[in-house]
């Protein structure tokens, strides 16, 4: 039975190895047929811009993970919402509230 998952990543992959494990979990869950959203917030939005680290996010999007970056966090870090890596969308924080209302299983990293 397919479940809905929301994984929230607030740390950048440059200084925290656990971020990569969060990405791996998102890919694994999607591979098992679950609906998965990876929501990037705070410094977690840094790889949302086109850069070498964004390749992992692009790969997740190709595997069916919805990759969304918090609009406010993007603006705070001077990242243009219109120039994100392939497969990454800018989204308001309300996305998290809606997922919680829908009963998504949530993990915050």
N, C-alpha and C positions, 0 to 999 in steps of 0.2 A: 504494500500500500504506500503510495506516494505521500510524503510529508512536505511541508513548507518550512524552510530553514532561513534564518536571517543571521548572518555572521557579520559582526561589526568590528572593523579593524581601525584602531586609533593610533597605531604605531607604524613608523616607516620601516621598510625592509632593510635599510642601510645599517641601522644600529641595533636591531632586535631580531634575532634568529627565529623567534616564535612567530613572526609575521609570515614567514614562509610556510610554517606548519598550518597556519590559518588558511592560507591559499590552498594548500594540499587538501585540507579537509573539505573546503568548498568544492574542489574538483572531484573528490571521491564521492561526496554526496550527490553531486549532479550525475556522475557516472552510474550511480545506483538508481537513477530515475527520479530523484527528488527535485522539487523546485527550490532553487537556492539563489539568494540575493547576498552579495558581498557589498556591504555599505562601508565606504571609506570616510573617516571623519578625523578631525584634528590632523596630526602629522601623517596619518594614514593616507591622505590625499596626495602626498608628494609624488608617488609613482603614477598618478593619474595623468600627468602631462607626458607627452612623448619623450622618452628617455630609455636607456638600457633596462632599467628596472620595470618599465611598463610592459615588457614582453610577457611577463608572468600573468598580468591582468588580461592582456589580449588573448592569451591562451585559454584562460578561464572562460572568457566571453565566448570563444569558439566552441567550448565544451558545453555551453548552455547556461552558464552562471550569469545572472544579471549583475553587472558590476556598476555600482552607482557611487558617485562622490558627492559629499555634502557641499552644497553651493556656498554656504557661509564659510566653511573651512577653506574652500578653494579661494574665495575672495580675500580672506585674511592672509593668505600666503602668496597673493599676487598671481594666481594661476587663472588664466582666461578660460571661462566655462565653455567657450566655443572652440577651444583648441586642445581637446583632450585626446588621449591615446585611443586607438581604434577599439571599439567595444565598450568604452567607458562613457557613462552618461552623467551629467550633472543632475542632482536631485535635491529637493528640500528635505529637511529633517522629518517632515511629516511622513515620509516614506516609512520610517521606523515605527511611528505611531500606528499607521495603517497596518503594517505587518503584525504588530503586537495584537491589534484588534482582531485580526484574522486568525490568531492562534499560532503564529509561526514560532517554531522552536528557535530560541535566540541564544547566541553565544557572543559575548563581548570580549575582544582581545585588545 
